[in-house]
Amino acid sequence: MKALLHRALGLPLALFLLAGCGSSLPVPPTGPHLPSEPAVVVPYPPPPARVEILSPPDKPGLVWIDGEWQWRSRRWAWQPGRWEPVPPGAYFAPNATVRRADGSLVWFAGVWHVPGKK
């Protein structure tokens, strides 16, 4: 009986506690990569993302850009996350690894897309 009561209260309590863990982390507006962007053919996907401990931004108005694995010649290298200002009217296209129809694996770096800039 006691175990049943603990189970019955456990899930709602866990959900309530998780709801309180919401984040107000300022993140950039996001969007797609452009067809004209260079894609890097890679032999294998990147490792899982690393967990990062964030420090508060040193200026107001900055957004958090997640860390990412970047392809460097013949291996993946970790680029830590960072605080950045949002260029006016811009959106951020996060890094992406995509399997093409021909079976090749390509990687796109995370980049800002600013209207009117190429």
N, C-alpha and C positions, 0 to 999 in steps of 0.2 A: 504494500500500500504506500509506504513511504517513498519507494523508488518510483512508483507511478506518479506521485505528487511532484517529485523532483523533475521528472521528465515533462510533465504537463506545464510546470512553471518555467522550466529551463529554456525552451525555445522562444516563448514570448519575451522573456527577460533578455535573452541573447539578442533578439531582433531589436529590442528597445535600446540596448546598449550600443549596438552597431549604428543605429540611426543617429545617436549622439556623436558619432565619430565623423560626421560630415565634414567636408573640407571647404574652406573659403579660399583655397589657393588660386591666385589670379593666373589664368592661362590664356594663351593667345586665341584669337579667332582662327579656326582651321579650315582648310579646303584642299582640293586635289592638286596633284602634280600636273604640270602642263605636258602635252604630248611632245613639245619641243625640248624638254629637259633631257640632259644626257643620262642614260642608264648605264650602270656598270655591271657587266656580266660577272657573276661570282660562282665559284664551284660548289659552295654549300651555304646554308643559311647562317645568320649570326647566332651567337649564344643567347640565352635569355637575358633580359635587361637586368642591370644591377640595382640593388636597393640603395637609395641615396638619402642621407640625412640633410634636410634643407635648413639653411640659415635664413633669417628674414632678409628681404631685399634692403639694400643700403639707401635706396631712394624710392619715393612714392611713384606709382604709375608703371612699374615694371611688371612683366609677366614671366612665369616660369616655363622654360623650355626643357623638356625631359632630356636626360642623357640618352645617348644612342651608340650603338656599335657602328663604326665606320670602316669601310673596306680600304686597307692601305697596302697596295701592291699585292701581297700574297697572304694577308691575314686580316682578321678583325681586330680593331683597336677601340677601346672604350673612350668616348667623348663625354665627360661629365655634364650634368645638367647645369643650367645657368639662368640668371635673371637678365632679361633684355627689355628695352623699350619697344613698343609696337610702332613700326613706321606708319605714318598716316595713311589710312585706307587699305592697309596691307592685311594679308592673312598668311598663316604659317602652314606649309605642307609638311607634315611629319615624315620622318624616314619610313621607307617601305621596301619590303622585299617581295617580289612578284614572280610567279612562275608563268612564263609565256606559253602560248599554244604549241610552240616547237619544242617545249621541254626545258629550255634554258631558264636559268634563275638570274634575275636582275635586281639590282639594288639602287634606290633613289635616296640621296641624302636629304635630311630635313632642311628646308629653305624657306625664306620669306618671299612672297610674291607681292610686289608693289605695283599698283596700277601705273602704266606708262613707262615702266622700266623693263628692260630685257636682260 
